[in-house]
Amino acid sequence: MLAALRLRDPRLLLSERDVCRLAPAVGEWLRRGVGPDRIVDAVCADLPGPLLRRPAGLIAYRLGHLKPVEAAPLPSPQDQRRHIVPMQNCEGCDRGYRAEHPGLCRDCATVSAAA
């Protein structure tokens, strides 16, 4: 990916030594969940004027200072499922209602509490 930056902008021609020096920083971006296309966009965005004296230095700066925060791991599909409250039948009127435990529906509970 680093060696191919020159295809995006010819001023970003890097030596093999530069690529080896920058590779760990790119690896860190990849570990943080940023894809190669997004890394290239971050490195190549708003390049300064026509003369670029030290492309490796600029890339190193951007990889170090624009590094994204680490994303929290995505929850597993089992964690994403909502808890569904089960259906119960009211012990007073046999009406169906949702509750964690069997008992009385809201209407029967209200009448029972008023009595």
C-alpha positions, 0 to 999 in steps of 0.5 A: 500500500505504501509503495503504491502511494506514488500511483495516487500522487507521483510526489509520494515516491518512497524508498524501500527503507522508508516503506520498512520504517512506515509499515508498523504505523500502517499496521497500527491503523489496520489493527484499529479497524481502518482499511487500506483505502481509508489510510491512503485517503488520510495520507493523501488528503490536502497535500502541500504545494507542488514541491514535496521535499520529504514525503516519508516524513509527511506520511510518518507525521500523518500516520502518527498524529491522525491515528484513529482511536481504537474502536470498541469490539463489536458485540456478538450476535447473541449479545445483540439479541434483545431480551423478550419478556415471556407471555403469561396468563393472568391467574385471575382472568386468564388474559395474556400479558407479558411479565417475567413471572406468572401472576396477575395482569395489570387490571386484576392487580389494580382490583386486588390492590383496591380491595 
